[in-house]
Every structure is written in C-alpha cells, then in structure tokens.
C-alpha cells in the first residue's frame, strides 16, 4: 500500500509549522457558512474551544495517529478513513448522508478541516500534539490512538480540556471501562466483546480442557484482552493458561518468549500482539516450529496481518474483527464505503479505516442533531442512545459508558487457492450482534465525569 510521509517533528517537540502546514488537510472546497458567526454561542457559556472553534466558516479536528513505529501501517489505514470521511462530510456524499442525513455540505454548514500529527503510538507525543491543536487551532474534536494507551491518555485530555474525543482503534476494556470519560466515545469492538465472540469458536474448534499459551503486549490493550479471553476459555471451556509471555511494544525479537511457549505444552497459541509485533512474533513462531505442535488464534485481528505475515501462516486461523471488506455483499453501506475507499486509495479498506470513517460520520450526525457544537449538547445527543446506521447495520451508543453497541465479525484465514483476488485473505464466518457480547456498563468501573 502507499505510505504517506510522516509529519515532520512529531517524534519530538511538535512544531507549529509542521502541524499546521504538513498536517492540515482540506477535504472539499471552502464554503461560507449560512449561519452567523456566533449563532449558537448566545445560548451557551464558553467551554473548551467553544465558541471560538466554531465561530468561523470552518471547524478543525486534530488527529494524532502513528505514522512511524510498530503500528504505523495500521495508522495509515486509519488516517485514510478519516480523510475520506471529511471529504464526504464536506461534499455531502450520499454515503455520509445515509449515516448523517442532515449533513449536506460540512457540519452545520461549516467546512471541516483536519490537522495530522505522528503519535508514534506514544501517549505523551499524542497528548502534546492534541494540546497544540487545541491551543493553536481551536480543535472542536480530537481523534487518534491505534494504541489503547494513547486512547486512555486522550480520554483524560478530553475531560480536562472539555474537547470531544472519538477513539481510533482501541481494544482495551479500560477505554470505556475504568478510564471512561464524559467527553470520550468509542465505536469499535474491544477485548471483552472479542473474547465473547471468538471464545465459543475456539472451544468448538479445538475442544474443551485445552492448554493455552498467550503472547501479550505490556500495556492496557494487551492485559485486558488477554484477561477477557482467558476468563472466557477458563470458565466456559475448562481451558488452562500454561504461560503468558508479556513483551514490550515494539520488541524486535521474540525468541526468548517463544522458547518458553515451545516448552509450555500448550495446545493453542493465542497471540494478542498487534501491528508489527504480531507480524514478527508469528513469523518467528513459525521458525521455532511452534505451529507444528500447536494451533494459532488471533482474538483481536490486525489490519494487514495476512499479507505482512505471508507464507500462508494464517490459513485456517480464526480471528475476531470489526469489519472485513467482503461484507459489502451483505450490507449496502459497506459496499458504498468499499467502492469509495478503493477508488480514492487503490486498495480494499481494512477495519481501521472503517472505524475511522464511521466515528466521524457518527460525530457529524450528533452535532447536526444537537444543532450546535456546544460539547455538552453533542454529548447528550450521543447519550440519547438512538438507533443509528453504521456500515454493518444499525447500532447505538450506551449512555452509561459511551461504548457503541455494534456487531463483532468472526473471520477465518483463507488458503491461497481459495482466494478470489489478491486481497481476499479472510472468510467471514459469522457476524454476531454486539449487545449479548458486552459486559454490564458498570462492570469495568466506568464512571463518567461532569458535562462542564
């Protein structure tokens, strides 16, 4: 896939010039607002970047996404989803209007602009970039992550700054659990829903009372996903975790962890690693001969995993995911999205792009429904919990934790001989409704903060 040049200076102090010139993108032409500059401000007190951020004929969104480091490939796919969404918002594209019917051109008549910074999947860099977008560009919305550590950090910034945040890829239970905030929302699936979706599949395929070896990245995503998957398999399948190999994000060599796994007596290797870490650990596991004695499972699927791992290593491997492009055959909005994305970027979208697009579309809908950019009003629009469209059918957001109730997709890696084209890596096995897969809203300690 094509790669965009990382924003200069993002790995250190993020320069104003780099962020504003290199990161700012316009999707669609400029357009004068039909609203007076302070049409909404009169009814609400100033808070966060309101009303300054929406007083002109455009509004600004700050994006902090990894464009370098272990999650860079996935970050680029996410970025493309946001870029397409902004283009569709500003042009009043038919797909955007299917999700946000009141969006004609721009949001409340205002052109949406974006600024992009390379977070390198590091929380401190992401927070610094978003703080600059807030102070210098009056950002009305923040997004980004890929790393749940970044998502949690941006949740906290959103709450402090009183600027809305919609998560990019974030699989940790904590994002809408113990680290939830009033100003943060998540569209995509996460550890608990992944576990409850793929757990029954693994028990059915491999049987009960099996031994499992886990590979876990050492941060909130890894720990919570591993716990949810292990809890399910232990309680419902009688499985036993025989080893849990915890490694730092960005580890170049997994040999010491794989040696322990090879000697563990496990029947199944459950790899929770993500991004380049998942690619390297799977490739190295093959060299260790691990797949000669145990099966592989991927509880939280990684965009571009199949082509990057190569060698047919994912043939027959089960994974849980947010979206796969062949669902276009079942869902009309998915088909519109895949066609628009492929036309613009030249490849089939992965689920990072899907999450990005839908998150922005849902935000646009909520602002339009609120009739204002005033953050508490937009939050309350989400919290109505109304049924709204997504690319995979109707969804809604839970008011108690701001988690989207959405389907989880189970896929199985295809053999090369069964692929219909060069991007046909996964077979969709089932699409599971989200609500039965979710914990109670307060089960993971979510306590939303104040509106003001």
C-alpha positions as CSV (number, residue, x, y, z in Angstrom):
1,X,0.0,0.0,0.0
2,X,1.1,3.5,-0.5
3,X,2.6,5.3,2.5
4,X,2.3,9.0,3.3
5,X,5.3,11.0,4.6
6,X,5.2,11.3,8.4
7,X,4.5,14.8,9.7
8,X,7.9,16.5,10.5
9,X,8.8,17.0,14.1
10,X,6.1,14.8,15.6
11,X,8.5,12.5,17.3
12,X,10.0,15.3,19.3
13,X,8.5,18.7,20.1
14,X,5.7,19.1,17.5
15,X,6.3,22.3,15.7
16,X,3.5,24.7,14.9
17,X,4.6,25.0,11.2
18,X,4.8,21.2,10.8
19,X,1.4,20.6,12.3
20,X,-0.4,23.3,10.5
21,X,1.3,23.1,7.1
22,X,2.1,19.4,6.8
23,X,-0.7,18.1,8.8
24,X,-3.7,20.2,7.8
25,X,-5.8,18.8,5.0
26,X,-8.8,20.3,3.4
27,X,-11.4,17.8,2.2
28,X,-13.6,19.6,-0.2
29,X,-13.8,23.3,-1.2
30,X,-14.3,26.2,1.1
31,X,-17.8,27.3,1.8
32,X,-19.2,30.3,3.5
33,X,-21.5,29.4,6.4
34,X,-25.1,30.4,6.2
35,X,-25.1,30.8,9.9
36,X,-23.9,33.9,11.7
37,X,-20.6,33.5,13.4
38,X,-22.0,33.3,16.9
39,X,-25.4,31.9,16.1
40,X,-25.0,29.2,18.7
41,X,-22.8,30.9,21.3
42,X,-25.5,33.1,22.7
43,X,-27.3,30.3,24.4
44,X,-24.3,28.6,26.0
45,X,-21.3,29.7,28.1
46,X,-17.8,29.3,26.8
47,X,-16.3,25.8,27.4
48,X,-13.2,24.1,25.9
49,X,-12.7,25.6,22.5
50,X,-16.4,26.6,22.3
51,X,-17.5,29.0,20.8
52,X,-14.2,30.1,19.3
53,X,-13.6,26.8,17.5
54,X,-16.9,27.1,15.6
55,X,-17.3,30.8,15.2
56,X,-15.9,31.0,11.6
57,X,-16.9,29.2,8.5
58,X,-14.9,26.1,9.3
59,X,-14.1,23.8,12.2
60,X,-10.9,21.9,12.9
61,X,-10.3,18.3,14.0
62,X,-6.9,17.2,15.5
63,X,-5.7,13.7,14.5
64,X,-2.8,12.1,16.4
65,X,-2.0,8.8,14.7
66,X,1.0,6.5,14.4
67,X,2.8,7.0,11.1
68,X,6.1,5.6,12.4
69,X,6.8,2.7,14.8
70,X,5.2,-0.7,15.4
71,X,1.7,0.5,14.5
72,X,2.5,2.7,11.5
73,X,0.9,0.6,8.8
74,X,-2.4,0.4,10.7
75,X,-2.2,4.1,11.5
76,X,-2.0,5.0,7.8
77,X,-5.1,3.0,7.1
78,X,-7.0,4.7,9.9
79,X,-5.9,8.1,8.5
80,X,-7.3,7.3,5.1
81,X,-10.6,6.5,6.7
82,X,-10.7,9.9,8.4
83,X,-9.7,11.7,5.3
84,X,-12.4,10.0,3.2
85,X,-15.0,10.8,5.9
86,X,-14.0,14.5,5.9
87,X,-14.2,14.6,2.1
88,X,-17.7,13.1,2.3
89,X,-18.8,15.4,5.0
90,X,-17.7,18.5,3.1
91,X,-19.2,17.3,-0.2
92,X,-22.4,16.0,1.2
93,X,-21.7,12.5,-0.2
94,X,-24.6,10.1,-0.5
95,X,-22.9,7.6,2.0
96,X,-22.4,10.3,4.6
97,X,-26.0,11.3,4.3
98,X,-27.1,7.7,4.8
99,X,-25.5,7.9,8.2
100,X,-25.9,11.6,9.0
101,X,-29.0,12.7,7.0
102,X,-28.7,16.4,7.9
103,X,-25.2,16.7,6.7
104,X,-25.3,18.4,3.3
105,X,-22.0,20.3,2.9
106,X,-19.9,20.5,6.0
107,X,-21.3,20.1,9.6
108,X,-23.9,22.7,10.4
109,X,-22.8,24.4,7.2
110,X,-19.1,24.6,8.3
111,X,-16.3,23.1,6.3
112,X,-14.3,20.5,8.3
113,X,-10.5,20.8,8.3
114,X,-8.1,18.4,9.8
115,X,-4.6,18.5,11.2
116,X,-2.4,15.4,11.4
117,X,0.5,14.6,13.8
118,X,2.5,11.4,14.1
119,X,2.0,10.0,17.6
120,X,4.3,7.0,17.0
121,X,1.8,5.2,19.3
122,X,3.2,7.1,22.3
123,X,0.8,8.7,24.7
124,X,3.0,11.7,25.6
125,X,3.5,12.6,21.9
126,X,-0.2,12.3,21.1
127,X,-1.2,14.4,24.1
128,X,1.4,17.1,23.1
129,X,0.1,17.2,19.6
130,X,-3.5,17.4,20.6
131,X,-2.8,20.2,23.1
132,X,-1.2,22.2,20.3
133,X,-4.2,21.6,18.0
134,X,-6.5,22.8,20.8
135,X,-4.4,25.9,21.7
136,X,-3.4,26.9,18.2
137,X,-6.3,25.7,16.0
138,X,-9.2,25.6,18.5
139,X,-9.9,22.0,17.6
140,X,-13.6,21.0,18.3
141,X,-12.8,17.3,18.1
142,X,-9.8,15.1,18.7
143,X,-9.2,11.6,17.4
144,X,-6.4,9.1,17.1
145,X,-4.9,6.1,19.0
146,X,-4.3,2.7,17.5
147,X,-2.6,2.1,20.9
148,X,-5.1,2.0,23.7
149,X,-2.5,3.7,25.9
150,X,-2.9,6.7,23.6
151,X,-6.7,6.4,23.7
152,X,-6.7,6.4,27.5
153,X,-4.3,9.4,27.6
154,X,-6.5,11.3,25.1
155,X,-9.6,10.4,27.1
156,X,-8.1,12.2,30.0
157,X,-7.0,15.2,27.9
158,X,-10.6,15.4,26.5
159,X,-12.0,15.5,30.0
160,X,-9.5,18.2,31.2
161,X,-9.8,20.3,28.1
162,X,-13.5,19.8,27.6
163,X,-13.0,18.9,23.9
164,X,-14.6,15.8,22.5
165,X,-12.6,12.7,21.6
166,X,-13.6,9.8,19.4
167,X,-11.2,6.9,19.7
168,X,-9.3,5.4,16.7
169,X,-8.5,1.7,17.1
170,X,-8.6,0.9,20.8
171,X,-9.1,-2.7,22.0
172,X,-8.7,-2.1,25.8
173,X,-11.6,-2.7,28.1
174,X,-10.4,0.3,30.0
175,X,-11.2,2.8,27.3
176,X,-14.9,2.7,28.0
177,X,-14.3,1.0,31.3
178,X,-12.4,2.3,34.3
179,X,-10.8,5.1,32.1
180,X,-14.0,6.2,30.5
181,X,-14.8,9.9,30.4
182,X,-17.8,12.1,29.6
183,X,-16.0,13.6,26.7
184,X,-14.9,10.3,25.1
185,X,-16.6,7.8,22.7
186,X,-15.6,4.6,21.1
187,X,-17.2,3.0,18.0
188,X,-15.1,-0.2,17.6
189,X,-15.1,-3.6,19.3
190,X,-12.9,-4.3,22.2
191,X,-11.4,-7.0,24.4
192,X,-14.5,-8.3,26.2
193,X,-16.6,-8.4,23.0
194,X,-13.8,-10.0,21.1
195,X,-13.4,-12.7,23.8
196,X,-17.1,-13.4,24.0
197,X,-17.3,-13.6,20.2
198,X,-14.2,-15.8,19.5
199,X,-14.3,-17.8,22.7
200,X,-17.1,-20.1,21.6
201,X,-15.5,-20.6,18.2
202,X,-12.2,-21.7,19.8
203,X,-13.9,-24.1,22.2
204,X,-15.9,-25.6,19.4
205,X,-12.9,-26.0,17.0
206,X,-10.3,-27.2,19.5
207,X,-12.4,-28.8,22.2
208,X,-12.6,-28.3,26.0
209,X,-9.9,-28.6,28.6
210,X,-7.1,-27.4,26.3
211,X,-3.9,-25.7,27.3
212,X,-3.3,-22.1,26.1
213,X,-0.1,-20.0,25.7
214,X,-0.7,-16.3,25.5
215,X,1.5,-13.6,23.9
216,X,0.6,-10.2,25.5
217,X,1.9,-6.7,24.8
218,X,2.7,-5.0,28.0
219,X,0.1,-2.2,28.2
220,X,-3.6,-1.8,28.8
221,X,-4.8,-3.3,25.5
222,X,-2.8,-6.5,25.9
223,X,-3.6,-7.0,29.6
224,X,-7.3,-6.5,29.3
225,X,-7.7,-8.5,26.1
226,X,-5.7,-11.4,27.5
227,X,-7.8,-11.4,30.7
228,X,-11.1,-11.4,28.9
229,X,-10.1,-14.2,26.5
230,X,-8.6,-16.3,29.3
231,X,-11.6,-15.7,31.6
232,X,-13.9,-16.9,28.9
233,X,-11.9,-20.0,27.9
234,X,-11.3,-20.9,31.6
235,X,-14.9,-20.5,32.7
236,X,-16.7,-21.8,29.6
237,X,-14.2,-24.3,28.1
238,X,-12.2,-25.6,31.1
239,X,-9.0,-24.3,29.4
240,X,-5.9,-23.5,31.3
241,X,-3.3,-20.8,30.7
242,X,0.0,-22.5,30.9
243,X,2.1,-19.4,30.1
244,X,1.6,-15.8,29.4
245,X,4.6,-14.2,27.7
246,X,4.5,-10.4,28.2
247,X,6.6,-8.3,25.9
248,X,7.1,-4.5,25.4
249,X,5.5,-2.7,22.5
250,X,7.9,-2.6,19.6
251,X,10.0,-5.6,20.6
252,X,12.2,-6.7,17.6
253,X,13.0,-10.2,18.9
254,X,10.5,-12.6,20.4
255,X,12.8,-15.6,20.7
256,X,13.0,-15.8,24.5
257,X,9.2,-15.6,24.8
258,X,8.8,-18.2,22.0
259,X,11.2,-20.6,23.7
260,X,9.1,-20.5,26.8
261,X,6.0,-21.1,24.7
262,X,7.6,-24.0,22.8
263,X,8.3,-25.7,26.2
264,X,4.9,-25.0,27.7
265,X,3.0,-27.9,26.4
266,X,0.3,-25.6,25.1
267,X,-2.3,-26.8,22.5
268,X,-3.1,-23.3,21.2
269,X,-1.1,-20.1,20.9
270,X,-3.3,-17.1,21.5
271,X,-1.4,-14.1,20.1
272,X,-2.7,-10.8,21.4
273,X,0.3,-8.8,20.0
274,X,-0.6,-6.1,17.5
275,X,0.8,-4.3,14.4
276,X,4.4,-5.2,13.5
277,X,4.7,-7.0,16.8
278,X,2.1,-9.5,15.7
279,X,3.8,-10.0,12.3
280,X,7.2,-10.6,13.8
281,X,6.0,-12.9,16.6
282,X,4.0,-15.1,14.2
283,X,6.9,-15.3,11.7
284,X,9.4,-16.1,14.4
285,X,7.0,-18.7,15.9
286,X,7.0,-20.5,12.6
287,X,10.8,-20.6,12.6
288,X,10.7,-22.1,16.1
289,X,8.5,-24.9,14.8
290,X,5.7,-23.9,17.2
291,X,2.9,-24.4,14.7
292,X,4.0,-28.0,14.2
293,X,2.7,-28.6,17.7
294,X,0.0,-26.0,18.4
295,X,-2.7,-24.0,16.7
296,X,-2.8,-20.2,16.4
297,X,-5.7,-17.9,17.3
298,X,-5.9,-14.1,16.9
299,X,-8.5,-12.7,19.3
300,X,-8.2,-9.1,18.1
301,X,-7.5,-9.0,14.3
302,X,-4.8,-6.7,13.0
303,X,-5.3,-4.8,9.7
304,X,-2.9,-6.0,7.0
305,X,-1.8,-9.0,9.2
306,X,-2.3,-11.6,6.5
307,X,-0.2,-10.0,3.7
308,X,2.5,-8.9,6.1
309,X,2.9,-12.3,7.7
310,X,2.8,-14.1,4.4
311,X,3.7,-17.8,3.8
312,X,0.1,-18.9,4.3
313,X,0.6,-18.8,8.1
314,X,-2.9,-17.6,8.7
315,X,-4.7,-20.3,6.7
316,X,-7.4,-21.7,8.9
317,X,-6.7,-19.2,11.7
318,X,-9.7,-17.7,13.4
319,X,-9.9,-14.1,14.4
320,X,-12.4,-11.5,15.7
321,X,-12.6,-8.2,13.9
322,X,-14.6,-5.0,13.4
323,X,-15.1,-5.3,9.6
324,X,-14.0,-7.1,6.6
325,X,-14.5,-5.8,3.1
326,X,-16.4,-8.8,1.6
327,X,-19.3,-7.8,3.9
328,X,-20.1,-5.4,1.1
329,X,-22.1,-8.4,-0.3
330,X,-24.4,-8.2,2.7
331,X,-24.5,-4.6,3.7
332,X,-25.3,-1.8,1.2
333,X,-23.5,0.9,3.1
334,X,-20.4,-1.3,3.4
335,X,-20.5,-1.7,-0.4
336,X,-20.6,2.1,-0.9
337,X,-17.7,2.6,1.6
338,X,-15.5,-0.1,0.0
339,X,-16.1,1.3,-3.5
340,X,-15.4,4.9,-2.4
341,X,-12.3,4.0,-0.5
342,X,-10.8,1.8,-3.2
343,X,-11.5,4.4,-5.8
344,X,-9.6,7.0,-3.8
345,X,-6.8,4.9,-2.3
346,X,-6.4,1.9,-4.6
347,X,-6.9,-0.9,-2.1
348,X,-9.7,-2.5,-0.1
349,X,-10.2,-0.8,3.3
350,X,-9.2,-2.6,6.5
351,X,-11.1,-2.2,9.7
352,X,-9.1,0.7,11.0
353,X,-10.4,2.8,8.1
354,X,-13.9,1.6,8.7
355,X,-13.8,2.6,12.3
356,X,-12.3,6.0,11.4
357,X,-14.9,6.7,8.8
358,X,-17.9,5.7,11.0
359,X,-16.6,7.5,14.0
360,X,-16.5,10.8,12.1
361,X,-19.9,10.1,10.5
362,X,-21.5,9.5,13.9
363,X,-19.9,12.6,15.3
364,X,-21.3,14.7,12.4
365,X,-24.7,13.2,13.0
366,X,-24.6,14.0,16.7
367,X,-23.6,17.7,16.0
368,X,-26.3,18.0,13.5
369,X,-28.9,16.5,15.9
370,X,-27.7,18.8,18.6
371,X,-27.8,21.8,16.3
372,X,-24.7,23.1,17.9
373,X,-21.0,22.5,18.5
374,X,-21.5,23.1,22.2
375,X,-19.9,20.0,23.7
376,X,-22.5,19.1,26.4
377,X,-25.2,19.2,23.8
378,X,-23.3,17.0,21.4
379,X,-22.6,14.5,24.3
380,X,-26.3,14.4,25.1
381,X,-27.1,13.6,21.5
382,X,-24.9,10.5,21.8
383,X,-26.4,9.7,25.1
384,X,-29.9,9.5,23.8
385,X,-28.9,6.0,22.7
386,X,-30.9,6.3,19.5
387,X,-30.5,3.6,16.8
388,X,-28.3,5.0,14.0
389,X,-26.8,3.5,10.9
390,X,-23.3,2.1,10.5
391,X,-21.6,0.1,7.7
392,X,-22.8,-3.1,9.3
393,X,-26.4,-2.3,10.1
394,X,-27.9,-0.3,13.0
395,X,-26.0,0.5,16.1
396,X,-26.4,2.7,19.2
397,X,-24.2,4.2,21.9
398,X,-24.7,3.3,25.6
399,X,-25.2,6.4,27.6
400,X,-23.6,4.9,30.7
401,X,-20.1,4.3,29.2
402,X,-20.2,5.8,25.6
403,X,-19.4,2.5,24.0
404,X,-21.0,1.8,20.7
405,X,-23.2,-1.4,20.7
406,X,-22.1,-2.9,17.4
407,X,-21.5,-6.3,15.7
408,X,-18.3,-8.3,16.0
409,X,-17.2,-10.3,13.0
410,X,-15.5,-13.7,13.1
411,X,-13.2,-14.5,10.2
412,X,-11.1,-17.4,9.2
413,X,-7.9,-17.2,7.2
414,X,-8.1,-18.5,3.6
415,X,-5.8,-20.8,1.8
416,X,-4.2,-19.2,-1.3
417,X,-6.1,-21.5,-3.6
418,X,-9.4,-20.2,-2.2
419,X,-8.7,-16.5,-2.6
420,X,-10.8,-14.8,-5.2
421,X,-8.4,-12.0,-5.6
422,X,-5.1,-10.7,-4.1
423,X,-6.9,-9.1,-1.1
424,X,-9.3,-11.9,-0.3
425,X,-7.4,-13.1,2.8
426,X,-10.3,-13.8,5.2
427,X,-13.6,-15.7,5.0
428,X,-16.4,-14.2,7.1
429,X,-17.8,-17.0,9.3
430,X,-20.4,-15.0,11.2
431,X,-21.5,-11.5,12.2
432,X,-22.5,-11.5,15.9
433,X,-24.8,-8.9,17.4
434,X,-22.9,-6.7,19.9
435,X,-25.3,-6.5,22.8
436,X,-25.0,-10.1,24.1
437,X,-21.2,-9.9,23.9
438,X,-20.9,-6.9,26.2
439,X,-20.5,-6.6,30.0
440,X,-22.8,-4.5,32.1
441,X,-22.0,-0.8,31.7
442,X,-20.5,-0.5,35.2
443,X,-18.7,-3.9,35.3
444,X,-15.3,-2.4,34.4
445,X,-15.6,0.6,36.7
446,X,-16.9,3.3,34.3
447,X,-17.8,6.5,36.0
448,X,-18.4,9.3,33.5
449,X,-17.4,12.8,34.7
450,X,-19.3,16.1,34.5
451,X,-20.5,17.8,31.4
452,X,-19.0,21.2,32.4
